[in-house]
Amino acid sequence: MLSYRNRLLLVGSVVTIAVLGTVFLQAPAPTLTVDQLMEDKSSHLDEEVAVRGEIRDGSINESSMTFILEGMDYEILIDYSNSGSISNGLGDNRTVYAEGVFRSSDGSYVVEADVIKTSCPSKYEEEV
């Protein structure tokens, strides 16, 4: 039979291994800009990605639940029909973080997002 001290060490070891395993297996992918994602699209296809960009003015389509996210040189379609709630709502020219699977269909690229986060516009407004 294990002593009390040995049982504590065993339990502590198991908990430590479980926590480390969870951290390493669920570590989020680094956030890419739209341009970074599109410049290296073949290495990200059909994988979970996190991308940040600005919503193109007039591109939000509420019926199809899509919008276009712009970078400096590229743009990508974001399909948010699988996402839950969207923080602070969507709006033209807002900076958005989207997380989901990066797919290709008929030469077009889309992120099927399950997470959408928008920036708070007030932090960019000038004080009067």
N, C-alpha and C positions, 0 to 999 in steps of 0.2 A: 504494500500500500504506500502511496506517495505521501510524503510529509506535507504539512500545510504550506510551507515555503515553496516546495517543488510544485505543488498544485497552482499556487499563485504565479510562479514563473511560467508554467505551461499555459495557463489562461492568458497571461500577458503576451506571450509569444504568438499565440493563435490570433488574438485581437490585433496585434501589430501587423502580422502578415496579411490579415483580411483588409485592414485599412490601406496598407501599401498597395495591395492588389487592386483595390477599388480606385485609388488615385491614379495608378498607371493605366488601367484599362479604360477609365472614363475621362482621361485628360482631354480637354477641349483642343480642337485644332486651332492653330494661330489664325487670327483674323487677317484676311487678305483684302487688299483694295480690289476694285473691279478690274483694274489694269493688270495687277499681279495674277489674278485668277485666269483672265483671258490669255495672257501671254504664256501661261503654262497649263493650258486647259487639258491636254492629254493626260497629265499625271494626276488630275483631280476628277476625271470622269467617273460617274457612278459612286462617288465617295461623299461623305459628309464634309461640308465646307462651312466656313464662316466668312462672310464678305461684307464690306462696308463701302457705301457710296452715297450719292445724292439722287433723289427721285427726280426724273426728268419731268419738267413742267408739262402738265397735260397728259401724262402717261398712265395715270391711275384709272383702272377699269374695274369698277366695283362689281359689275355683273360677272366677269370672268375671274375676279379677285387676283388681278395681276397689275404690275407696274414695271417700268423700266428703271433700272439702277445704273447711273452713269459714273464713269471714271473720267480721267483726262482724255484718253484715246479710245476707250471701248465702252460698251454698254451691255447689259445682260437683263433678260426678262426674269422677274421674280414672281413666282406663283405662290400666293399665300393662302390658298384655299384649304390647306391642311393645318394652318397655324391656329392657335387659340386666340386669345385676345391680343390686341396690338396696343402697346403702351403709347399713350399720348396721341393716338390717332395718326393717320397718314396725311400728308400734305405735300403739294408741289415744292420742290427744291429743299426738302428736309433731308438731313443726313440719317441714313438707316443702316442698321446692322441686321443681316439676315443669316440664318443658320438653317441648313437643309442639305438635300442631296443634289449634286451638280449633274445635270443630264444633257444629252444632245438628242435632237430630233430634227431630221430633215435639214441639217446644216445650221440649225438654230440652237442656242444654248439657254438653259433655264436652271434656276435654283428652285427646287420644290421645297419651299421653306416651311419649317414647322415652328420656327421662332422668328419673330420680327420685333425689333426694338427701335424706337425713334428717339432722336436727341431732343432735348428740351430747348425750344427756340429762345426762351428768355435768357439763357446764359450767353447767347450771342448778340443780344440786343444792346445798343449803347444806352448808357444812363443819361437821363435828361436833366 
